[in-house]
Amino acid sequence: RVHKKSYDESVSEGMSEEERAQLDGEVMAVATGEDPVGALSSAIAPEIWGHEDIKRALLLQLVGGCTRKLPDGMRIRGDINI
């Protein structure tokens, strides 16, 4: 029994292979870029200028939760600290 869909399944649902390949390319471009954390943190509240250190801290808190493995084998992201 599946409790929930993985992120990959929920995002790619209804996408063509071409759209999926384009999305994968865009994600890899950010991930392998010069400063992926900076690129992602600058996308947080882009209408607010400055505060780059605060945006970076928020990003790291959002994605930095510890992974938990439940007794039934399901893995979930840990609690965020915001």
N, C-alpha and C positions, 0 to 999 in steps of 0.2 A: 504494500500500500504506500503510495506517495503522499507525503504530507503537504508539500508545496512544490511549485516548479522552481527550477534553478533560474538564476538571473539570465543566463544565456537563452533558455527556452522561452521565457516571458518576453524578452526583447525581440527575438527573431521571429516570433509568431506573426504570420501575415506578411513577412518580408520576402522579397524575391532573392534568389541567389546573388544577383548583381548588387542589390541593396545591402545584403549581408556582407559581401566582399568589400564594398565601399566603406561600411561602418568599421569592419575589422582593420582596414587600411588606415582610417582616421585615428582609431584607438592606438594602433602601433606607432603612428607618426608622433603622437603625443608621448607615448611611453618611452620611445627611443630617442626623443628630442634632447636638447641640451639641458633643459630644466623642467622636467615634467611636473614637479611639485609647484614650481612657480607658475607654470601655465595653467594648472588647475586652480590654484589659489587666486589667480587674477580673474578667474571666471566667477568667483563668489562675489555677489553684489557688485557687478561692474559699474553701476551708476554711482557708487561711493568711491571717490578718489582717495588714494593713499591707504594708510593702515595695512600695508602689505604684510607686516609681521602678524597682525591680528588675523587676517584672512588665512595666512599659512597655518597658524595655530588651530583655527577652526577646521580647516581641511584635515589636518592630521588627527584631530579629535574625532572627526566624523568617520574616518576610514581606519582608525587605529585600534578598534576594539579587539579584544582577544577572542579567538575562535573557541567555541564550545562544542563538545561532542556529547550528544545525549545518549542515554543507555540503549536506545533503539537504533543507534548508528547515525542518526541525522546530525549534520554539522550546521551550526548557526553562528552568526557573527555575535560577538560579545556586546555588552552594554557600552554605549558611548558615554563620554564624560562631559556633556554640554549642559 
